[in-house]
């Protein structure tokens, strides 16, 4: 899913320079390695170079990062300002398609930063609905972080673990077992004290890791959890 917006940009013709397309691919690679800040920096460089196709992904990712940071500051008005600015710019770019979905996810993220769960549900459910329609029509979902993946992360953030589990299961069906979905299912299982499931998902996350360079904290998290006695016991294959 994270590579779909690059494919769309390529299909639309020579709108972006080869250097900009390389930056967009590099952004995908950084996002796949859970380095969203690095991905945002590369998208910003693509936008500065004149690549219009990178603008929605950049605004979306910039707003998402800001919303997560705002949550750490209690969702204050000041901390949410860059999120609201990103939402306004996305809304100005279009009332439908990826810009609309990105705006809805950021509105949900802003609500989550303030623990406004009703508003979160309203916005993220609509974003997931729109993305689901796109995917059913074989159109791309959101770049970098799909609405389905974002739903799971936001419900985890506000301690609604049953909703997070449902969101991640729906994401697995719609966008597949991406690294973010696998990790999200593992984290949700931990919160729900479903240790066997957590072991399975963390093990799958580690086994599927193909990144290079410095390992992200998410991988260390998975490996540390797998030292759990129950995970170790389940990893032992019984003799016949």
Secondary structure, DSSP 8 states (H G I E B T S, - for coil): -TTHHHHHHHHT-TTS-HHHHHHHHHHHHHHHTT-HHHHHHHHHHHHHTT-GGGHHHHHHHHHHHHHHHHHHTTT-HHHHHHHHHHHHHHHHH-SSHHHHHHHHHHHHHHHHHTT-HHHHHHHHHHHHHHHHHHHHTT----SSS-HHHHHHHHHHHTT-HHHHHHHHHHHHHHH-S-HHHHHHHHHHHHHTT-HHHHHHHHHHHHHH----SS--HHHHHHHHHTTSHHHHHHHS----
